[in-house]
Amino acid sequence: MTDLIRKSAAEMAAGLAAGEFSARELTDAHLERIEAVDSDLNAFITVTADDARATADAVDSARAAGKQLEPLAGVPVAVKDIAVTRGVQTTAGSTMLEGWVPPYDATLVTHLKQARLPILGKTNMDEFAMGSSTETSAYGITRNPWNLDRIPGGSGGGSSAAVAGFEAPLAIGTDTGGSIRQPASVTGTVGVKPTYGSVSRYGLIAMASSLDQAGPCTRTVEDAALLHDVIGGYDPKDSTSIRDGFGDFVAAARSKDVKGLRVGVIEQLEHDDFDPLVRARFEESLALLEEAGAEIVRVSCPNFEYALGAYYLIMPSEASSNLAKFDGMRFGLRVIPEDNPTAERVMAATRGEGFGAEVKRRILLGTYALSSGYYDAYYGSAQKVRTLVQRDFAAAYEKVDVLASPTAPTVAFPLGQKVDNPMTMYLNDIATIPANLAGVPGMSLPSGLAEDGLPAGIQFLAPALGDDRLYRVGGALEALLEQKWGGPILAQAPALEGGAR
């Protein structure tokens, strides 16, 4: 593997600025990597090699002309296939949208293009972001670069696998109940769910509009801060976009200082559902922070116990509403039955063939929860629980600066182990869901190696608009863990060369 693609995005940006290599060389190196290993990983649905090279060439020309460029100009990025991209097939991992080519860009894609990041392609994902393992995609499963027989997390397993497999230094994911943070945990990468409304949702194919949030997937905390700066900001096209200012993410990531920082450990996420080695890595991380001057405080968030149940009523309810537009009439797949093709029969046939089993399950659950006679008992009650979860967060942040927990209960589990057991699969999100219900930001970064030599993750949560706190504590812990483990956790991963182990 070329040393060029093993650099962090910050190192790549510095090398480009210093003229050590060109954006075209950097982009070609990643495209060659994709060609070599993606037949094994299946991290990409679509590779946009020509567009990426064109952007890289434009960056090289601009730099040669002495023009001022954005910090990450020329550093390649991959985009989860839920963000619409002008002129490029966007599928949301579903047969329903196979072959659909959007006529416009999502706002975050516009930001990436304006910052001149070569877009390598669109990454694989669970169908319409419904899953925790990237096994429900209509375009095949994605595999974990650490072990090809393990899941890479979901729904954004394609983005996390691309970053962990050195196919891309940066990637975009979306997080509705943990779909950036849980994949980061099981692939040894860094994933950030920003404050709700701080990154535009315009042009993201919605699953649950009050929960969805796009964010960065990277190999280092500093890289996440750099990418967050690119994609964040107010967008008048998004009615939920917020105008409030934000802290300096990059400076926070580089500070490496946690003296006086109060880190709250959530008592309700200290139970036996978490693998003992995952918990051990978590406790070791807390000890490192305490040695560095942070204060560790136990806090109680009693209503977190009900967050999972509330989420799996709110999310499918919103999903059933959002996916109603896929009816075989306006765009995407259309299946016309042979006999008596009325509008209703076309709609039924299209949805029957176009949606996979998990999507159908959630649509049915959500439609039932919203139906007459059950709305108050299910959806209405879940929203009340959501308010209680938000109050738990508010009370906790009066005592601490950030909250901490393991990101996921286990390391990456074997492919096929849970895909036929929805309840077991849903439990993977037990630690990540509360942040989405409250709209607060969260970060996952590697905490070390656990069961079978696979990575575990630690999660930090901050108050709304307190994203810079995540970068402060994340950057500091990352440096401490590199000292403990003798380098980046991801450097411990087996080299994946053309599928050979």
Phi, psi and omega in degrees: 000130178299141179296337184300317184280350178274351178291156171287164178298323178297319177293322177297316180298320179293319179294322177295315181296327181275355179077019181288333176201166183261163176297326178294318178297319181294316179294316179299322180298320180286323177294324176294322177297316178301315180297326184284322190240349188286343173295336176271319184277322186056046179280336184248139168272317181226132175252129184250065186298315183296316179296319180297317180294322179297317177296317180299317179297321179295323177295315180298320179294317180295319180293320179296331179275001177081018181283150177284128183241159176294155185304323183260012181303126179094351178271123186291157180216151173246150185234129177304139188283031174251351178263120183294141185226120185302127176078004181234132178310132177231118191246341189055026178072018188237146171299331182304328183246014180301127179086356180284127181244110184293150177268007183210169179255144166299152182302320181293329175292320175302316178299318179297319180291320178295327178277357175065046171267121177298123181270114185285332180159190183250131188266154183291158186197158170300144185306123182051032176067024182255093179160167180236017186214358186055039174254354181260005179295141175287354185248025176093159180285153171258145183248154182278126180300336178290326181200115187293350178264007182246159180283152176262014186087174180198166004281347185267043181296333178295317179294316181292322179292322178297320180288314181292330180271008178061029172276336179208140178280338183223148175209158176255134173234176171230150189227110178256326176216014181134013189285358166259316188284318181294316173300323177299318182299315186273354177245004178071031180243182179251131178226137183234127168261108181292169172308135179303130179092354182271343172238127187301138174264001180297124179089003171268132178289113193285139165257295178231104194297330181275358184239329186298139174204129177276154179193179185274146171237121187213182177259345177223160178294319179299318178298320178298320179296317180297316180289323177302319178300326182289314191268346185278171176123164182290142178224114180295344179282348180248115185292344179260003181291142183251149184266347188301149179286164182232164178284179178273100185295316184294315178299320179296317180295328183271351186290322179058028185239120178237016180299126179083354180287131180265116182252117181266130176261124187280114184300324184289350178248029178244034185259184189283355179291345181268135178303137182303322180288328174297316178295323180297316178296324178296312181296323177297321178296318177298320180297320178297318179295320180295319177297331181276000176112000177281156177255125181262125185232133174277131179231153180251131174234078192300331184276356174299336179301332183257002185295318183299314179295319179296317180300316184280012163250316181293311184299308180294331177296313179292324179295319181297326177288315182294325184275000178296337182288344179273084190240006181078008184253322191256313179201166180083200184298143171223121178248121183254114179293154185292319185257130173049065184283071175286168180301318181295320181289323176297316180298314181296317181293320181295314181290326178296321181271328188278331181263142175276178187297318183292320179296316178299319181300315183286326176297316180296317179297315181293320179296320178295316182296334181265356188286159181302131180095343181239349185305307183294322184291326185251287184297315180298318179293322179297323178293328176293320176297322178303317178298320179295321177297317178299322178292324176299316177299312182300318179293321181294320183285353170284341183254332185224167179269321177221159174250154183222148174198165165299147182286314182229153183294334185222173168284182180301125181268163183297145175303137178085350185292324187237356188296334179263007179233085186305321183295319177294320179296318183297331181293346177297338186264012189301326183268340186265333185301318184306324181297324180288323178296328182263348180078014183271159182279152178217153179224140169242137173220160183296137177254357180135189180260141183234229185301135178060024180069020180263153184286148170245164182232150172246138182250137172242140178236140181232166176295160176308134182071009177259031182303327181298333177296323178298317181291328178294306182288324179294316179296321180292314181294321178304315179295319180294319180290326177296324175294318182293317186264003177075028179138181180301143179302320183296336177293345179278350184291145175299140180290131178256103182242102178059027178092352181276140177252000000 
